[in-house]
Amino acid sequence: MRFSEQYLKERFEAAYRGGVEAKERGDLASAREQLLRAASLLRELAAAGEEAQRAERENTAARIERLARAMAQSAAPAPAKRRTAAGTAGAAAADSLPEGLTFYPADELTGGFEEVIGLEEAKEQIRKYAINPRLYPQSYNYSFLSNMGILLVGPPGTGKTTFAKAVAYEVRQPFAAINSSALVNCYIGETAKNVDKLFAFLRGYAEKNGCGVTVFFDEFDEIAKRRGSDDKVSEAAVPALLRNLDGMMKNENFLILANSNLPRESFDPGIWERFRQRIYIPLPDASARRKLFELKLREVEPAFLEKLDLDRAAALTEGMSGRDITFICDDFKYRLSEIKAGLSGEEDVGAVLEKIIRTRGGDE
């Protein structure tokens, strides 16, 4: 089966983003696995794309592979609590987790909103509709309150997963991150079975540990599209999803978040009405972009860092996402490593960063 270039690009960016996030939290085994997958997808993308882009994509894939393989010596097993996802109940090992689920026990989450750059309006909204009712349940006891889901909308790459994980930290709950596309199976009935297994695991975990769970559906578009079209995935997935959401939403301890870029008319109406609140996650402004550069380049040696004009970098990246800035900083660190190793004659690291930004923005 031959996939479209856009599909391959989305899968590559998701795998690369997952690898970067795993590396940042110290899970080198997972980072290596996802980066190798990203490299493989980028090679497929090179073969499927235009000739002019082929060499650049092949070179980038090779760099990603070298980075991933360099982790092999230092990669340690994933933390014990991640692999025994049921925490103190000790019920499930990683290989028995449902398809598409990455699970973080509450005491494994390390930061809340203080680690989310910008997004002040989104933080205020989620506090109003989700966090405060769970922190002060005796005060939020009116009958009009309901446990409907919250939809995070906005451009790709704006940090919706990081935002959702911070919400779980703020409400002191485990975090279940679900890759919705991994639930999809081409065989009749299998997608619905995957959905049922996922929710059964989450309900079982909550019962055994006496807690709720913050559940986040990434790539929700894959399983939430309107029924009645030629999309056989929706015909199978939506009824199972509705049935399970209704059961879980009766438990006020559960918090259901999802990420989607679908317009309302493309959503299945039954799914749409269960996600009553929509919170917009925008592209970062200039101040947030500067802070992102500071964060992503924090490991760079001061002698190099002081030569960078991060205000200018922030100005040049207007309209770019946090993911774009992560890619830019990764490319810069590759180039800086070449300079340190004597493999490049470049000396003006500020000019190097600016050139990478302009290339990413399509100016060169």
PADREN-694997 format. One record per residue (C-alpha): z, x, y; residue in one letter; residue number from 1. Coordinates in steps of 0.02 Angstrom, whole numbers. Layout:
BEGIN
z, x, y, type, seq
Z, X, Y, A, NUM
...
END
This chain:
BEGIN
z, x, y, type, seq
0, 0, 0, M, 1
-51, 72, 170, R, 2
70, 37, 313, F, 3
20, 18, 495, S, 4
49, 161, 617, E, 5
173, 55, 717, Q, 6
273, 15, 561, Y, 7
282, 198, 512, L, 8
333, 246, 688, K, 9
476, 121, 689, E, 10
536, 179, 518, R, 11
527, 361, 571, F, 12
628, 330, 730, E, 13
758, 231, 633, A, 14
778, 369, 503, A, 15
784, 506, 634, Y, 16
910, 410, 738, R, 17
1016, 383, 582, G, 18
1009, 568, 542, G, 19
1060, 618, 718, V, 20
1205, 494, 719, E, 21
1264, 554, 547, A, 22
1257, 735, 606, K, 23
1358, 693, 762, E, 24
1497, 612, 660, R, 25
1500, 760, 540, G, 26
1423, 675, 388, D, 27
1299, 815, 351, L, 28
1250, 752, 178, A, 29
1192, 586, 250, S, 30
1112, 673, 399, A, 31
1012, 787, 284, R, 32
951, 641, 178, E, 33
896, 536, 327, Q, 34
814, 681, 418, L, 35
713, 726, 264, L, 36
657, 545, 254, R, 37
611, 551, 439, A, 38
506, 707, 409, A, 39
417, 623, 264, S, 40
379, 469, 369, L, 41
316, 578, 512, L, 42
195, 663, 392, R, 43
132, 491, 340, E, 44
117, 448, 524, L, 45
17, 607, 554, A, 46
-104, 561, 415, A, 47
-122, 383, 480, A, 48
-140, 427, 665, G, 49
-270, 505, 776, E, 50
-332, 682, 745, E, 51
-267, 741, 915, A, 52
-88, 699, 868, Q, 53
-93, 762, 690, R, 54
-48, 945, 719, A, 55
96, 903, 837, E, 56
170, 777, 714, R, 57
152, 897, 568, E, 58
240, 1034, 668, N, 59
380, 916, 718, T, 60
400, 860, 537, A, 61
415, 1041, 483, A, 62
550, 1073, 614, R, 63
648, 922, 558, I, 64
636, 979, 377, E, 65
700, 1152, 423, R, 66
847, 1074, 515, L, 67
886, 960, 367, A, 68
878, 1100, 239, R, 69
987, 1211, 347, A, 70
1123, 1081, 321, M, 71
1117, 1102, 133, A, 72
1241, 1247, 131, Q, 73
1367, 1163, 245, S, 74
1345, 982, 190, A, 75
1506, 914, 121, A, 76
1530, 752, 25, P, 77
1549, 598, 134, A, 78
1730, 561, 180, P, 79
1827, 481, 38, A, 80
1857, 320, 132, K, 81
1671, 298, 163, R, 82
1634, 319, -21, R, 83
1777, 204, -73, T, 84
1726, 73, 52, A, 85
1866, -47, 8, A, 86
1993, 73, 82, G, 87
2169, 50, 17, T, 88
2108, -80, -106, A, 89
2001, 57, -182, G, 90
1878, -65, -255, A, 91
1702, -1, -227, A, 92
1619, 168, -234, A, 93
1471, 210, -124, A, 94
1345, 182, -263, D, 95
1407, 3, -284, S, 96
1389, -43, -100, L, 97
1261, -183, -73, P, 98
1085, -135, -23, E, 99
1069, -92, 161, G, 100
1256, -80, 199, L, 101
1347, 65, 283, T, 102
1533, 31, 289, F, 103
1669, 108, 398, Y, 104
1853, 66, 366, P, 105
1948, 31, 528, A, 106
2044, 195, 527, D, 107
1880, 291, 513, E, 108
1814, 227, 680, L, 109
1851, 358, 811, T, 110
1808, 284, 981, G, 111
1791, 124, 1080, G, 112
1712, 82, 1246, F, 113
1773, 241, 1328, E, 114
1640, 331, 1227, E, 115
1500, 209, 1271, V, 116
1408, 271, 1425, I, 117
1372, 136, 1554, G, 118
1340, -44, 1497, L, 119
1485, -110, 1602, E, 120
1416, -288, 1614, E, 121
1387, -294, 1426, A, 122
1564, -231, 1395, K, 123
1635, -366, 1509, E, 124
1538, -502, 1418, Q, 125
1589, -445, 1244, I, 126
1771, -434, 1299, R, 127
1761, -613, 1361, K, 128
1678, -690, 1209, Y, 129
1737, -581, 1064, A, 130
1872, -452, 1099, I, 131
2002, -545, 1200, N, 132
2004, -700, 1086, P, 133
2045, -585, 940, R, 134
2176, -482, 1031, L, 135
2263, -635, 1105, Y, 136
2238, -775, 976, P, 137
2389, -878, 1034, Q, 138
2315, -894, 1208, S, 139
2136, -928, 1152, Y, 140
2178, -1083, 1053, N, 141
2067, -1218, 1130, Y, 142
1959, -1325, 1020, S, 143
1797, -1283, 1110, F, 144
1806, -1104, 1051, L, 145
1699, -1064, 901, S, 146
1661, -913, 796, N, 147
1474, -909, 830, M, 148
1379, -746, 821, G, 149
1328, -636, 966, I, 150
1150, -572, 985, L, 151
1123, -402, 1068, L, 152
952, -401, 1150, V, 153
856, -272, 1250, G, 154
733, -128, 1234, P, 155
735, -18, 1078, P, 156
840, 139, 1081, G, 157
974, 78, 1202, T, 158
1123, 108, 1087, G, 159
1156, -65, 1016, K, 160
1227, 6, 853, T, 161
1344, 122, 948, T, 162
1396, -24, 1057, F, 163
1431, -135, 906, A, 164
1533, 1, 821, K, 165
1637, 20, 980, A, 166
1670, -168, 976, V, 167
1740, -150, 799, A, 168
1855, -12, 862, Y, 169
1914, -120, 1007, E, 170
1958, -267, 893, V, 171
2035, -149, 763, R, 172
1923, -204, 621, Q, 173
1815, -116, 489, P, 174
1632, -102, 537, F, 175
1491, -156, 423, A, 176
1320, -96, 483, A, 177
1177, -183, 393, I, 178
998, -121, 392, N, 179
913, -291, 378, S, 180
746, -219, 324, S, 181
831, -145, 170, A, 182
877, -321, 113, L, 183
694, -370, 103, V, 184
616, -368, -71, N, 185
438, -418, -112, C, 186
489, -506, -273, Y, 187
526, -692, -262, I, 188
711, -729, -245, G, 189
768, -548, -231, E, 190
791, -550, -42, T, 191
907, -700, -55, A, 192
1003, -613, -194, K, 193
1025, -459, -85, N, 194
1093, -567, 56, V, 195
1214, -654, -61, D, 196
1277, -488, -133, K, 197
1305, -420, 41, L, 198
1411, -566, 99, F, 199
1505, -573, -66, A, 200
1556, -391, -42, F, 201
1614, -422, 137, L, 202
1715, -576, 90, R, 203
1792, -484, -57, G, 204
1840, -337, 52, Y, 205
1922, -450, 182, A, 206
2021, -545, 49, E, 207
2084, -387, -37, K, 208
2133, -302, 124, N, 209
2195, -453, 222, G, 210
2082, -423, 370, C, 211
1921, -475, 454, G, 212
1765, -369, 475, V, 213
1647, -338, 620, T, 214
1474, -362, 545, V, 215
1319, -294, 632, F, 216
1141, -337, 578, F, 217
1021, -203, 638, D, 218
835, -246, 638, E, 219
884, -430, 624, F, 220
702, -476, 659, D, 221
662, -436, 477, E, 222
760, -584, 407, I, 223
780, -706, 554, A, 224
601, -761, 590, K, 225
553, -944, 600, R, 226
513, -1026, 434, R, 227
355, -1124, 404, G, 228
232, -982, 435, S, 229
148, -863, 314, D, 230
304, -754, 316, D, 231
370, -771, 138, K, 232
520, -659, 180, V, 233
589, -788, 302, S, 234
564, -929, 178, E, 235
677, -838, 56, A, 236
799, -750, 172, A, 237
840, -882, 303, V, 238
919, -1014, 188, P, 239
1030, -882, 105, A, 240
1075, -810, 275, L, 241
1120, -980, 348, L, 242
1227, -1026, 198, R, 243
1324, -865, 205, N, 244
1341, -861, 394, L, 245
1415, -1036, 393, D, 246
1543, -984, 264, G, 247
1591, -825, 355, M, 248
1598, -903, 528, M, 249
1734, -1022, 469, K, 250
1847, -869, 461, N, 251
1893, -828, 641, E, 252
1934, -648, 595, N, 253
1752, -608, 560, F, 254
1642, -557, 706, L, 255
1454, -567, 680, I, 256
1338, -464, 791, L, 257
1151, -438, 775, A, 258
1016, -339, 862, N, 259
846, -418, 894, S, 260
696, -410, 1009, N, 261
620, -574, 948, L, 262
581, -705, 1081, P, 263
671, -870, 1055, R, 264
515, -960, 992, E, 265
496, -832, 851, S, 266
675, -854, 790, F, 267
715, -978, 655, D, 268
802, -1121, 750, P, 269
944, -1127, 625, G, 270
982, -943, 651, I, 271
961, -955, 840, W, 272
1090, -1093, 861, E, 273
1219, -993, 764, R, 274
1205, -849, 889, F, 275
1263, -942, 1043, R, 276
1297, -791, 1153, Q, 277
1162, -666, 1200, R, 278
1211, -502, 1280, I, 279
1081, -391, 1362, Y, 280
1089, -204, 1326, I, 281
980, -123, 1460, P, 282
899, 46, 1479, L, 283
1019, 173, 1554, P, 284
1023, 194, 1743, D, 285
1018, 365, 1829, A, 286
1206, 392, 1816, S, 287
1209, 347, 1631, A, 288
1058, 457, 1596, R, 289
1145, 606, 1674, R, 290
1300, 574, 1569, K, 291
1190, 562, 1415, L, 292
1116, 733, 1452, F, 293
1293, 802, 1473, E, 294
1345, 727, 1307, L, 295
1192, 779, 1206, K, 296
1192, 956, 1277, L, 297
1380, 985, 1268, R, 298
1361, 1117, 1131, E, 299
1239, 1222, 1235, V, 300
1316, 1385, 1296, E, 301
1377, 1381, 1478, P, 302
1261, 1526, 1525, A, 303
1112, 1414, 1485, F, 304
1188, 1250, 1537, L, 305
1223, 1308, 1715, E, 306
1037, 1341, 1738, K, 307
993, 1159, 1706, L, 308
977, 1030, 1845, D, 309
1041, 875, 1756, L, 310
1021, 767, 1911, D, 311
836, 807, 1910, R, 312
828, 778, 1723, A, 313
906, 606, 1751, A, 314
780, 566, 1887, A, 315
632, 621, 1780, L, 316
686, 510, 1635, T, 317
685, 345, 1729, E, 318
630, 206, 1612, G, 319
676, 304, 1456, M, 320
803, 249, 1326, S, 321
956, 340, 1261, G, 322
856, 376, 1103, R, 323
719, 458, 1208, D, 324
849, 569, 1291, I, 325
920, 615, 1120, T, 326
746, 668, 1063, F, 327
721, 768, 1223, I, 328
886, 859, 1202, C, 329
849, 897, 1019, D, 330
679, 970, 1067, D, 331
762, 1072, 1204, F, 332
890, 1142, 1082, K, 333
751, 1192, 962, Y, 334
663, 1285, 1104, R, 335
825, 1363, 1161, L, 336
859, 1423, 984, S, 337
687, 1506, 982, E, 338
727, 1592, 1147, I, 339
894, 1656, 1081, K, 340
811, 1720, 922, A, 341
680, 1814, 1023, G, 342
540, 1704, 955, L, 343
490, 1644, 1128, S, 344
466, 1737, 1289, G, 345
523, 1591, 1396, E, 346
662, 1633, 1518, E, 347
670, 1484, 1636, D, 348
764, 1358, 1529, V, 349
763, 1231, 1670, G, 350
573, 1233, 1668, A, 351
576, 1216, 1478, V, 352
682, 1058, 1489, L, 353
572, 984, 1625, E, 354
414, 1017, 1524, K, 355
490, 931, 1371, I, 356
536, 781, 1478, I, 357
362, 767, 1550, R, 358
283, 784, 1378, T, 359
397, 647, 1309, R, 360
351, 538, 1456, G, 361
166, 564, 1426, G, 362
136, 661, 1587, D, 363
69, 813, 1492, E, 364
END
